[in-house]
Structure formats: structure tokens, C-alpha cells
Amino acid sequence: MHLLAQDLVNGILAGGILAVVALGFSLVWGIMNIINLAHGAFVMLGAYVTWQLFSSFHVDPFLSLPVSFAVLFTLGYLIQRFLINWVARAPVLTTFLLTFGLSLLVVNVALLIWTGDTKGVTTAYSGTNFTVAGVTVPWAKLYTLLAALLITGVMQLWLTRSKTGRAIRATAMDIGAAQLSGVRVAHIYAIVFGLGAGLAGVAGTLISLSYSLNPSMGQPFLIKAFVVCVLGGLGSVEGALVGGLTYGIVEAFASQIDVTIGTQHISGTGLQDAVALVVLLIVLIVRPRGIMGRATA
Amino acid sequence: MKLRPMAALGLVALCAALTAPSVPVAAAGDTIVFGSAVSLTGSLTKEGHLTQEGYDFWKSYVNAHGGLKVGGKSYKVDIKYYDDESKAATAASLAERLIDQDHVNFILGPYGSGTAFTVAQMVERKKIPMVEGNGAAEKIFSQGFKYTFAVLSPAPRYLEGILDVAHSQKPAAQSVAITAASDPFSQEVAAGAAAWATAHGMKVVYNNKYPENATDVSSIVSAVKAANPDVILNAGHLQDALLVHKGLKEQNVQARAYGYSVGPDTPDFTGSLGKDANFVFGGAQWSDAVKYRADRPGFYATAKEYAKAFDAVYHHRPDYHDAESTATCLAFQYALQDAGSLDPDKVRDALAKLDVTTFYGILKFDSRGMNVYKPMVTNQIQNGKLVTVWPRGLAEAKVEYPTPPWGQR
């Protein structure tokens, strides 16, 4: 029983991070119809921004959150404005190729700057924990989850209440109508892409607390973001959150599967990815637009 | 408007051109060219770079000392590298390209058992000998391949030394939990450790695998905690070793000893974990504490001499990945001299008969092509420094055991 409760907590803590990773990816995909293969590379850059501030100036990782957001937002905005905008209406394969190339470029530049050495952000509270009713909760991961929830909440408010947020949603619904109402689409697209990159940077900062850094660290997160996005529903803030938490919890519980059929021993820990993908498949059959997805007109 | 997608494609091509690692090689008649696909990007970047350092260090030595004498003629040596992006399938196609298009004479192995396995299949088909120093899985050598040789001890040996240490200390460790990545190398390491433990009366209380490239292992850590073992072992690579060790601290999992197959040997381990790295054991193919003396001239005679010269070039102590990669080249060096020819089949036969002691230890292959004659060592991180503690004859320091609680390390 303890173990199940512990797994639930592990799953929620891991899912919170995945939600933030997926959030930016989901916005860009849902609003601009661009599957940004450089998202993992942006996550990695965010983590390195945090590491650099931490190791050079002893800045606490949580305090570096705005910095990695700002750095990545600017980068994302410029990339969209001067690079991806050229191919915004091109077939999806073109943006695929472009963002893939971008990802290679970013990863290799990071290799030149920071080398392939593995680095870590180890703070005074790294690894410290508290125990409630037999369940151990690491402080750093709890803070990370709270930060993830806060960021998701702020994003949701901003998208629904602010003028720019509304313009973004209008552009997603009907680009022509938005243009006629005076929305500068190129600018809005650049803001969305910047936002996606900024959120990737934030995710990178949060990941750096528990995961080790190297230039190719973003790759596995990119794949998970993809699954979380489809699981929760494209382009919606609450979709990313629900998808991330679902994915985290399913993975955690999958590790408890332990069956022996004849001489064949099947262990769930080796199948975590597979179980999560099976859940994705089931969701897609039952709710093709994802758990929180809405049918669009 | 039509130009824009084309411009984007051109840009992608430019990106690819800028990032593709390419090392021009002059394949002249007086140069022996080796080819290698190593992981310069991807999850095994660090290990791939160490492999490359080991190879390059040998190359510079040989070229600075008049080249290699084969059959009365002196040759310069060169190495052509490609980046396999830590992917096994890519490594095999790169090996094919090295052989068919670049016409390299011989193949130096990639990093990792998965990649070594696919490259071994390729060199077998092309009948070009490969020596490798970074793929220890026995699976590679149970296929009847004739052209692949490995200078390193087989995978099942990696964690035996750590169990031996913990089992012979007081209070003796009685139980062990093993976590392993799902790649073939790590699985063999885990199976070897479990077999050793059972044979020596220790109880295996947890033995499970997790997917390669896992980003979260907290549930496995919880299960290990519930099993309450004396020794916690991990068979994997650097990235997972760090993830597991951080996870153990986060959930406050206390054991008498912690051991990893890959990780503690690289400076990155101590660098990322700080004090938490202390007391951790690592299985190693080699350390500069080994006391072999080379029985043939042509390279540094002892581990200490090698380490000193290496440090002067790369500004860090060579770890075992560096040393085994250099030893890979040495196997070719001596086999080429014995063969007196660059003919691939003659060199293959000379490799099969090779029996030489180097700074790294004995280089000799059994009928499968594995080096079962060289023992492994066990290292421990003590006060931020990596020291060899096992076997006793090579120990630089006393074993620190049992491990104190987290926060007091």
C-alpha cells in the first residue's frame, strides 16, 4: 500500500515536469500547426542557462526561471520572425525539416560551448526530503511541481484574459478573420513560437534540478512531449497539464507490473514506455482529440 | 513565393554541413588508415569522446615516434571518424561507408555494446578486422564472428568486484538490489552480478530493468527502498547512474554500499554529485594503479607513464575508457608487426594469436575474440577522488565501508 501511494506521488511529481515540457510544444503545434522538433534542444538550452547562472554566479535555479524564459523567448521570437515565417504556409514536411535542422544546429553549438561533459545543478536542498505517512517527498521536486502548476495557471489566465492572448486564440481559430480584425499574424506567430521556446526554457530549468545536463538531453523529453500533447489534447493549456500528469502516473504504476507467465518473467519497469503508449492508443480510440480536446468547428 | 521552401531546405543543408563532423584523411600509400564510428552526439557523447581521446592519443604517439613498422616499411597512421549519434544502426552504415567508400584498412570499434554488435556484423561481411575496447557484451562474441576482437573483460564481470568487496567487509553484506538499463551490455552486467551473488550466498532482493534513455527512475528507486538491500547496484551508463544516485538520495534510501558499472570513473560523476558521490564504488576495466609492465617495446610500459603523458595532453587523468581505447589500437599495432603485412586476413590471424602484455594488461583473445585473461579492478570515490580499492594487491587506499547516511558523506 505504501508503495502504491509512493508511486502515485512519484508519478504526479514526474508528470508536473512533463506538463511544462509539453505545454510550449502543444501551443506551437496547436496554434501554428508546426511540430517543432527543436523543442528538445530549447529545453536543453534552458537547462544550460540555469547551470551557467548557478555555477558562475550561484543563482538559485528557481530564481533563474525568468532568465531562461526571457532568453529562450527572445531566441524563439527571432527564429520565427526571420526563419520559420518563410515557410509558415509550406507543407508540414518543410517545417519538419527546418526545425530538425535547427535542432541539430543548436545541439552542436551547445557541444562546442559546453562540451559533451555531463553537468549537474546540485543545490543545498538537492535530495533533501520529508516523509508523510510513509511516503517520501523530495523538496526540489515538490517545488518543481508547484512551479509547474503556477506557470500553467498563469498561461491559462493570460491566454483567456489578455489582449494578446485573445489575439493568439483568434488566430488559431480563423487566421483570415483574425487578420481582418487587425491582428498582425506574423507578430502573433512570433510571440507564440517565442512562448513555446520560453516555456521549453522554463522546463529545462526545472529539469536541471533532478536530471543531468548534456547537449543531447532534450531528445527523450521531446518524444515524451509529443505523447503528452496528443494524450491531453492539442493546443490547450489544461490538456498539457492533464496529459503530463496522466503520463507520469501511468508510468509510475506500470513499474509495479510484475508477472511471470511460464518461464517468461515480465517486468513492468522495462515496459514503462510501452504501457504509456498503450494508454495513448486507448485514449486516441475513445477520444481522438485527446482527454481535454474539444471538437473544433 | 516558391523560392522560400527551397531557401529553407538550403538552410537545412547548410546546418547539416556545418554540424557534420568531417575529418579529412589523406589515404596515401604510406599511411595506414583506421576508421571508426564513435558517439560524438546523443546519449553516449561523453563516453564517445573518451573513446576518441584514447585512439587519438595513440595516433599522436605513433606518428611522433616514426610511425608503425610493418614488413620493413614505416607507415604513418591516421584515423577517420564519423559520428554515429549514439545509434547502433547508424554505426553499422557508417562502418560500411568507411570500408567501401573511404577504403580504410581497419576498423576501430565504436562506443557501446549495441553499436559494437551491429558494426561486428558489418566487418564480418566485409572481412575487415575490427578491434574494439568498448563493447563488453558476450552477445557480440557468441555469433561465431571471426573478424571482431575485444580487449576488455566481458560484461558479466563488471560488478563482481564490488560484491566481493561488500561481502568480505564487516558487517558483511548479505543482500543486493540490482537495477539495470535494458540494453544488452547492462543486462549481461546485471545477470553476472546476480549469478555471483547467488553463488556466494547473497540474496538478490530486487532485480529489474528500466528503459534506455529513462528520464525518471523514481518508481524503481521506491521499489529498491522497499526491498531494503545491503548493496545497491546499477548496471547502465553515466546518465542513468546519475539519475539513480540522485533518486536514491531524494527518497533517502540507505545501503551499506552503492555500485555502478559505468559512471563513477568519469570526472562528471563527482562533478555533478559533489559530496554525494563519496563512498560510491565503480567497476573498472583499468585504473592507473594497475602494475603491469609491457613485454614489448613501442608504447608506454606502465600505467603510471601512460597516465602522466595522457594528462599532459588532455588535462585529466585517463579513465578506463581512455585506456581500453588506446589498448584497442595497441592490439592492432602488435598484430600488424606480427603479420608483417596490411593484408586483412593476415592481420586477423595475427590478432587471433596475439599474446602481449601492455600498460593496460594482457591482450590475448579466446576463440570467440574476447579477452578473458585480464582481470577488472574496483574503484571507490573517497573524498572526491577516485582510488582503486580492489583487488587488495592493487589497492591505493583502504575500502571505506559501510557508507554513512546521506548528508554525512
Interface residues (C-beta under 8 A of the other chain):
Chain A: H2 L3 Q6 D7 N10 G11 L13 A14 L83 W86 V87 A90 P91 T94 L97 L98 F100 G101 L102 L104 L105 V107 N108 L111 T115 G116 D117 T118 K119 G120 T122 S126 G127 N129 T131 T136 P138 A140 K141 S210 Y211 S212 N214 P215 S216 M217 Q219 P220 F221 K224 G248 E251 A252 F253 S255 Q256 S267 T269 G270 L271 Q272 D273
Chain B: R4 P5 A7 A8 L9 L11 V12 A13 C15 A16 L18 T19 L40 T41 G42 S43 T45 K46 G48 H49 S86 S182 N208 K209 Y210 P211 N213 A214 T215 D216 S218 S219 I220 S222 A223 K225 A226 L238 Q239 L242 L243 K246 K249 E250 Q251 N252 T266 P267 D268 F269 G271 S272 L273 G274 D276 W406
